[in-house]
Amino acid sequence: MRQTAQSERVTFVVETTSAHQTKTWGRRLASVLEGGELLGLSGELGAGKTVFVKGLAHGLNLRDEEILSPSFTMIQEHRGRLPLYHIDLYRLEQVALDDLGLREYLFSDAIAAVEWFERIREAGELSCLAIRISYAGANIRRIEFEAADARYAGVIGRLKAGFGRSRPVSAAE
């Protein structure tokens, strides 16, 4: 099990004003991933977690139309530049790593994007890139990337280096 090493947390926060911009940040994140990452997504219902994963998928050379909110299937496997496991735990109150074969998906060479990550009983013990999406206004979403260890701090560093502070997203992106 990947466990969180005690260190200083690194965060990077951006705001978006459209679903397109939220997808763009997902695509940007995909461009700096190498495989084997665990992405723990959290946020209120409708905040944009699945929209973000659609952008992530696009950045992995998948068609974002293939990414559906997997609330009924819970786990969807996709093959792109890197394999993507899209896991949605919305329908479960709480789940353990050994339930649903989660351990196999979360600790692989694929990217595991887990919506409602906080519902994993052991979530606080796992090393992951936490992605919190929240409402920051009528049409504004706040996306907070947080890393508690060097591996994911490196991901945030690459994201910042490639895309800087939250800059406007153009229609071409």
C-alpha positions as CSV (number, residue, x, y, z in Angstrom):
1,M,0.0,0.0,0.0
2,R,1.3,3.5,-0.9
3,Q,1.3,5.3,2.4
4,T,1.6,9.0,3.0
5,A,5.0,10.1,4.3
6,Q,4.8,12.8,6.9
7,S,6.0,16.0,5.2
8,E,4.8,19.5,4.3
9,R,1.8,19.6,2.1
10,V,2.1,21.3,-1.3
11,T,-0.9,22.9,-2.9
12,F,-1.8,24.5,-6.2
13,V,-5.2,26.3,-6.6
14,V,-6.9,27.4,-9.8
15,E,-10.3,28.7,-10.6
16,T,-12.4,28.0,-13.7
17,T,-15.5,29.7,-15.0
18,S,-16.7,26.9,-17.4
19,A,-16.9,23.2,-17.9
20,H,-14.4,23.7,-20.8
21,Q,-11.9,25.3,-18.4
22,T,-12.3,22.5,-15.9
23,K,-11.7,19.9,-18.6
24,T,-8.6,21.9,-19.7
25,W,-7.1,21.5,-16.2
26,G,-7.8,17.8,-16.4
27,R,-6.0,17.6,-19.7
28,R,-3.1,19.7,-18.4
29,L,-2.7,17.3,-15.4
30,A,-2.7,14.3,-17.8
31,S,0.2,15.9,-19.7
32,V,2.4,15.6,-16.6
33,L,1.4,12.2,-15.4
34,E,3.7,9.2,-16.0
35,G,1.6,6.2,-14.9
36,G,0.9,4.7,-11.5
37,E,-0.6,7.8,-10.0
38,L,-3.6,7.8,-7.7
39,L,-5.9,10.8,-8.0
40,G,-8.3,11.3,-5.2
41,L,-11.2,13.5,-6.3
42,S,-13.6,15.1,-3.9
43,G,-16.3,17.7,-4.0
44,E,-20.0,18.2,-3.8
45,L,-22.4,16.5,-6.2
46,G,-22.3,18.4,-9.5
47,A,-19.1,20.3,-8.7
48,G,-17.3,19.0,-11.8
49,K,-15.4,15.8,-10.8
50,T,-16.5,13.9,-13.8
51,V,-16.0,16.9,-16.1
52,F,-12.4,17.1,-14.8
53,V,-11.9,13.3,-15.5
54,K,-13.2,13.9,-19.0
55,G,-10.4,16.4,-19.5
56,L,-7.9,14.0,-18.0
57,A,-9.1,11.3,-20.4
58,H,-8.7,13.6,-23.4
59,G,-5.1,14.3,-22.3
60,L,-4.5,10.6,-22.3
61,N,-5.7,10.3,-25.9
62,L,-9.1,9.0,-25.1
63,R,-12.4,10.4,-26.4
64,D,-14.0,12.3,-23.5
65,E,-17.4,11.0,-24.7
66,E,-16.3,7.6,-23.5
67,I,-16.1,9.0,-19.9
68,L,-19.4,8.7,-18.2
69,S,-20.2,9.2,-14.5
70,P,-19.7,5.5,-13.5
71,S,-22.2,5.7,-10.6
72,F,-23.8,2.5,-11.6
73,T,-20.8,0.5,-12.9
74,M,-18.4,2.1,-10.3
75,I,-15.2,1.1,-12.2
76,Q,-14.5,1.8,-15.9
77,E,-11.3,0.8,-17.5
78,H,-9.9,2.8,-20.5
79,R,-6.8,2.4,-22.6
80,G,-5.1,5.5,-23.9
81,R,-1.5,6.9,-23.8
82,L,-1.6,5.5,-20.3
83,P,-4.4,3.2,-18.9
84,L,-7.0,5.0,-16.9
85,Y,-9.2,3.5,-14.2
86,H,-12.2,5.8,-13.5
87,I,-13.8,4.8,-10.2
88,D,-16.9,6.5,-8.7
89,L,-17.7,5.6,-5.2
90,Y,-20.8,7.9,-4.9
91,R,-23.2,5.0,-4.4
92,L,-21.2,3.6,-1.4
93,E,-21.2,5.0,2.1
94,Q,-17.8,3.6,2.9
95,V,-15.5,1.0,1.2
96,A,-12.3,-0.8,2.2
97,L,-9.3,-1.3,-0.1
98,D,-10.1,-5.0,-0.3
99,D,-13.7,-4.4,-1.4
100,L,-14.5,-4.4,-5.2
101,G,-10.9,-5.3,-5.9
102,L,-9.9,-1.7,-5.3
103,R,-6.4,-2.5,-4.2
104,E,-5.7,-4.0,-7.7
105,Y,-6.8,-0.8,-9.4
106,L,-5.3,1.8,-7.1
107,F,-1.8,0.3,-6.9
108,S,-1.1,-0.4,-10.6
109,D,0.8,1.2,-13.4
110,A,-2.4,2.9,-14.6
111,I,-3.7,6.2,-13.5
112,A,-6.5,5.7,-11.0
113,A,-9.0,8.6,-10.8
114,V,-11.3,8.0,-7.9
115,E,-14.4,10.2,-7.4
116,W,-15.7,10.4,-3.8
117,F,-12.2,9.3,-2.7
118,E,-13.0,10.2,0.9
119,R,-15.3,7.2,1.1
120,I,-12.4,4.8,1.0
121,R,-11.9,3.8,4.7
122,E,-8.1,4.0,4.4
123,A,-8.1,7.2,2.3
124,G,-6.1,9.2,4.9
125,E,-3.3,6.7,4.9
126,L,-2.9,6.6,1.1
127,S,-0.4,8.6,-0.9
128,C,-2.3,10.4,-3.7
129,L,-2.8,13.6,-5.4
130,A,-5.8,15.1,-3.8
131,I,-8.0,17.1,-6.1
132,R,-10.8,19.0,-4.4
133,I,-13.3,20.8,-6.7
134,S,-15.7,23.2,-5.0
135,Y,-18.1,26.0,-5.9
136,A,-16.5,29.4,-5.6
137,G,-19.3,31.4,-7.0
138,A,-22.3,31.1,-9.4
139,N,-20.2,29.9,-12.3
140,I,-16.8,29.5,-10.7
141,R,-15.2,26.3,-9.6
142,R,-12.1,26.2,-7.4
143,I,-9.8,23.3,-8.1
144,E,-7.2,22.5,-5.4
145,F,-4.4,20.1,-6.0
146,E,-2.7,18.9,-2.8
147,A,0.2,16.6,-2.3
148,A,1.5,15.3,1.0
149,D,4.6,13.6,-0.3
150,A,7.5,14.2,-2.7
151,R,6.1,12.1,-5.6
152,Y,2.9,14.1,-5.9
153,A,4.7,17.4,-5.0
154,G,6.7,16.7,-8.1
155,V,3.4,16.3,-10.1
156,I,2.3,19.7,-8.8
157,G,5.7,21.2,-9.6
158,R,5.4,19.9,-13.2
159,L,1.9,21.3,-13.5
160,K,3.0,24.7,-12.2
161,A,6.1,24.7,-14.4
162,G,4.1,23.9,-17.5
163,F,1.0,26.0,-16.9
164,G,2.0,28.6,-14.3
165,R,-0.4,30.4,-12.1
166,S,-4.0,30.2,-13.0
167,R,-4.1,31.9,-16.3
168,P,-7.2,32.3,-18.5
169,V,-7.9,29.3,-20.7
170,S,-8.4,30.2,-24.3
171,A,-11.1,28.6,-26.5
172,A,-8.3,27.0,-28.5
173,E,-7.0,25.0,-25.5
